[in-house]
């Protein structure tokens, strides 16, 4: 029997510095998370042998697209300025879809790209690009929301590749 999947954009939470909620997302794509380096690169030799190269990397790019009126622009500006002045403006980030099992958590993130300022007769978007390391990700679905135990389990399992040198 197929289940009914539910998704509600209002139920996607983003927390900066562990407790500051991101508010004022622009309509459309408002969060994008991508892994910078894929773990495997496949190569085929001239005689048809296939090999793959493994490269461990936990670097992610997180793009948040906010309305120009969002107060979160001020928060991100202050975090960026702190990093510019002290080189210590790193912070944790959590992205959680409460209607599903998508989860992203990084203990170390920073503002990588600062948006420009655009003024017009519309409410414009501002796209902030964050870089994240020491990250865990679960790319899930929306048949049912995950609970705390499942979220913790997903984070632990996604951290296993970075522990490869221990085993």
CORQUIWO-V160476 format. One record per backbone hydrogen bond with DSSP energy under -0.5 kcal/mol. NH is the residue of the N-H (numbers start at 1). CO is the residue of the C=O. E is the energy in kcal/mol with one decimal. If there is no record, write none. Layout:
nh=NH co=CO e=E
nh=NH co=CO e=E
//
This chain:
nh=5 co=3 e=-0.6
nh=6 co=142 e=-2.2
nh=11 co=8 e=-2.3
nh=12 co=9 e=-1.5
nh=13 co=11 e=-0.7
nh=13 co=96 e=-3.0
nh=15 co=94 e=-2.6
nh=16 co=20 e=-2.9
nh=17 co=92 e=-1.8
nh=18 co=92 e=-0.6
nh=19 co=16 e=-1.5
nh=20 co=16 e=-2.7
nh=21 co=19 e=-0.8
nh=22 co=14 e=-2.6
nh=26 co=65 e=-2.1
nh=30 co=28 e=-0.6
nh=32 co=63 e=-1.8
nh=34 co=61 e=-2.4
nh=36 co=59 e=-2.5
nh=37 co=59 e=-0.5
nh=41 co=53 e=-1.9
nh=43 co=51 e=-3.0
nh=45 co=49 e=-2.9
nh=48 co=45 e=-1.9
nh=51 co=43 e=-2.7
nh=53 co=41 e=-2.8
nh=54 co=52 e=-0.5
nh=55 co=39 e=-2.4
nh=60 co=132 e=-2.6
nh=61 co=34 e=-2.8
nh=62 co=130 e=-2.7
nh=63 co=32 e=-3.0
nh=63 co=61 e=-0.5
nh=64 co=62 e=-0.5
nh=64 co=128 e=-2.5
nh=65 co=30 e=-2.3
nh=65 co=63 e=-0.5
nh=66 co=64 e=-0.7
nh=66 co=126 e=-2.8
nh=67 co=24 e=-3.3
nh=68 co=124 e=-2.5
nh=70 co=67 e=-1.9
nh=72 co=23 e=-0.5
nh=73 co=70 e=-1.2
nh=74 co=71 e=-0.9
nh=75 co=71 e=-1.2
nh=76 co=72 e=-2.8
nh=77 co=73 e=-2.2
nh=78 co=74 e=-2.3
nh=79 co=75 e=-2.4
nh=80 co=76 e=-2.4
nh=81 co=77 e=-2.8
nh=82 co=78 e=-2.6
nh=83 co=79 e=-1.9
nh=84 co=80 e=-2.5
nh=85 co=81 e=-2.3
nh=86 co=82 e=-2.8
nh=87 co=83 e=-2.2
nh=88 co=82 e=-0.6
nh=91 co=109 e=-2.3
nh=93 co=106 e=-2.3
nh=94 co=15 e=-2.0
nh=95 co=104 e=-3.0
nh=96 co=13 e=-2.6
nh=97 co=102 e=-1.9
nh=98 co=11 e=-2.8
nh=98 co=96 e=-0.8
nh=100 co=97 e=-1.4
nh=101 co=141 e=-2.2
nh=103 co=138 e=-2.2
nh=104 co=95 e=-2.6
nh=105 co=136 e=-2.7
nh=106 co=93 e=-2.5
nh=107 co=134 e=-1.6
nh=108 co=133 e=-1.2
nh=109 co=91 e=-1.6
nh=110 co=131 e=-2.0
nh=112 co=110 e=-0.6
nh=112 co=129 e=-2.8
nh=113 co=129 e=-2.0
nh=118 co=116 e=-0.5
nh=120 co=122 e=-0.5
nh=124 co=122 e=-0.9
nh=126 co=66 e=-2.9
nh=128 co=64 e=-2.9
nh=128 co=126 e=-0.7
nh=129 co=113 e=-1.8
nh=130 co=62 e=-3.5
nh=130 co=128 e=-0.6
nh=131 co=110 e=-2.2
nh=132 co=60 e=-2.4
nh=133 co=108 e=-2.8
nh=136 co=105 e=-2.9
nh=138 co=103 e=-3.0
nh=140 co=138 e=-0.9
nh=146 co=100 e=-1.8
nh=151 co=147 e=-2.5
nh=152 co=148 e=-2.6
nh=153 co=149 e=-2.4
nh=154 co=150 e=-2.9
nh=155 co=151 e=-2.3
nh=156 co=152 e=-2.3
nh=157 co=153 e=-2.7
nh=158 co=154 e=-2.2
nh=159 co=155 e=-1.0
nh=159 co=156 e=-0.5
nh=160 co=156 e=-0.5
nh=160 co=157 e=-1.2
nh=162 co=159 e=-0.8
nh=163 co=159 e=-0.6
nh=163 co=160 e=-1.6
nh=164 co=161 e=-1.4
nh=166 co=163 e=-2.4
nh=167 co=163 e=-0.7
nh=167 co=164 e=-0.5
//
